[in-house]
Amino acid sequence: MAVNATMHVARPGRRDACLDWLQMLSGASLVLFMWCHMILVSSVIISPKVMDAIAWFFEATYMAQLGGPVIGIVFLFHFILAARKIPFTSYEQKTIWEHAKMMMHRDTWLWVVQAVTAMIVLIMGGIHMWVVLNDLPITAMKSAARMQQTGWTIFYLILLPMVELHVSIGFYRILVKWGVISNKTRPLAKRGEYLLLATFLFIGFLTIIRFLTLAIH
């Protein structure tokens, strides 16, 4: 006598929907923060004095002292929410990898890249925030002195593309998931994603070069 085995998969409920909304909102907040952070740091390209003036404003208004820890909490909160869908076990990772290869679907591969970069950004981003917040106020000379150490140079050359990949893919997937990007507009959105990634990578690497060539005094 044959036995039919069936697997009962729990359907997403209201709780899952709420958690997805919180994940989306926290992710969108972090994307906005990263763009603002890029404006602050890349201002050193114009002049170290410009960067120092912007940093001074954040210090004077206590946005750095209060905002830094808040961003850290949102950062951790977002990871906890996203971790619900990240494969941590070797079996889950193998399954995801095999499915991605089988499907050959670009957005599936984007999710894989986002999951991998999430783990890297969690560790390296946490280190970056800890070091910066424990060495306030932020100045161009402090940043340059740190950046010009070989270990930190390598650190930021790895962190920058990981962050920008995660942010650009995350922004794209938020718009897809919540219906802003449709199947008809997806090709245009993909080009926009590539342009956004290339732009921020260019600005980021230019900023690193500026710090590396800045005379410390």
N, C-alpha and C positions, 0 to 999 in steps of 0.2 A: 504494500500500500504506500503510495507516494504521499509525501508530506509537503505541502506548499508553505514555504517560509516567506513571510512578508515583513518588510521593515516599515515601521511606523515613524514617520518624520514629523516632528512637532511643527505646526504651522506658526509663522510669525504672528505675534499678538500685539496688543496695544503697547505693552512694555518694550518690545523690540522696536516699534515705531518711534517711541519716545527716545530711546537710546540712540537710534539712528539720527534723529533730529539733533540731539545734543552733540553727537559726533560731528555732524555737518557744521553746526554753529561754532563749535570749538575749533574745528579745522579751518573754517573760513576766517575766524578771528586770528588764527596763527598765520594764515596766508597774508592777511592785511598787515599784521605786525612785521612779517619778514620784508614786505615791500617798504614799510616805513623804516625798518632797520637798515635796509640797503641804501635808502636816501641819506640817512645819517652817516653811515660809514663811507659811502662813495663820495661824500662831499669833500673828503681829503684830496680827491683828484683835482678839485678846483683850488683848494688851499687848506693847509692844516688849520689856519685861523678860522675858516668857515666851519670845519668840523668841530673845533673847540667851542665855537659860539653856539652851535646847535646843542652840543653836549651840555654846555653851561645852562642853557634854557631848561633842559630836562632835569638837571640837578637843582636849579633854583625853584622849580615848580614841584619838586619831589616826585616827578614822574619816574625817574630812574630808581630811586630808593623804594618806592611803593610798587611801581609798574613792573620792575624786574621780578620780584617774588610772585606777583600775580601771574605774569607770563609763565613762570616756572610751574605754577600750579595748573594753569590751563594746559600747558605742554604735557604734564604728567597725566592729567585727566583725559586728554584726547587720546593718549597712548593706551590707557586702560580701556577706554571704549572701543578703540580700534583693535585691541588685542583679542576681542571676542571672535574675530574673523581671521586672525593670523595663525597659520599652521606652525605649531611649536614642536610637535613630535616628529621624529624621522619618518614615520609612516604617513602622516599628513603631508609633510613636505614632498615626499616621493609621489604621493597621489596628485598633488597640485601640479608638480613638474610634469608628470606623465600626461595629465589632462591638457595642460597648456601646449605641450608638443603635439598632442593629437588634434586639438581644435585649431591650432595655428591662427588664433584670433588676436588681433593687435591689442584690443582693450584688455584681454585676459593677461597678456604679457605685461601690459602697463600695471595691472594690479600686482603681479609678481614683483616687478621692479619697485613699486611703491612699498610693498611689504618688506623687501630687503633693505631699502634705504631707510625705512622707519626704524629698524633696529640699530642701524649705524648712527642715524641722527639722534636717537634717544641717548646713546652713550656719549658721542662726541659733542652733541649740542648741550648735554648736561654739564660736561666738563667745561665747555666754553662759558656758559652762564655762571657757573660757580667761580671761575677764575676772574671774570669781569666784575661780578657783583661784590667780590671780596677785595677789589682793588679800585674802588671809586675814589675820585671822580674819573670819568673817561676822558682821556686826552689823546690827541694824535700822536704825541711823542711816546706815551706809554704803549699805545697799540703798535707803533712802529718798532719799539724796542723788543716787544714780545714777538712780533712777526719775524724779525730778523734773526731770531734764534732758529737754527736748522730744524730742530724737532717741531717747533710751532709752525714753521713754513710748510713742512710736509703735512702737518695736522690740518691746516687750513686749505691746502691744495686738495685734500681729500674731502673735507667737510663741505666746501663750497658746492661742488657738483652734486653731492648727495642731497644737500638741502634743496638746491634748485630743481633737481629731478623730482624730489618728493613734493615740493610745492606746486610745480607746474602740472604734474600728473594729478595731484589731489584737487587742484582747482578745476581741471578739465572734467574729472570724474564726478565732482559735486554738480557741475552744470548738466552733465549727462543724466545722473541719477535723479535729479529733481526736475527733469523735463525742459530745462532751458535750451539744451542742445537736442535737436531731433535728428532722425536718420537723414533727413534732407540737408540739414545744415552741418552734419558731422564732418564732411571733408574740409569745409572752411574752418571749422573749429579746430581740427587737427593741425592745419597750417598755422592757425593762431597760437596753438600750444607750442609748436616748434619755434615760432618767432619769439614768443615770450621767454622760453627756455634759453634760446640763443642770446637774447638781449641781456638777460640777467647774468648769464655766465660771462658774457663779454665785460659787462660793468664790474662784476665780481673779480675777475682775473686782472682787470685794469687797476682795480683798487689794491689788490695784493701787490702788484708790481710797484704801485706808488708808495706803499708802505715800505717795501724792500729797498727802494731807492731814496727814501727820505733820510736826510742827514739828522742824526740824533745829537742833541746838545742839552 
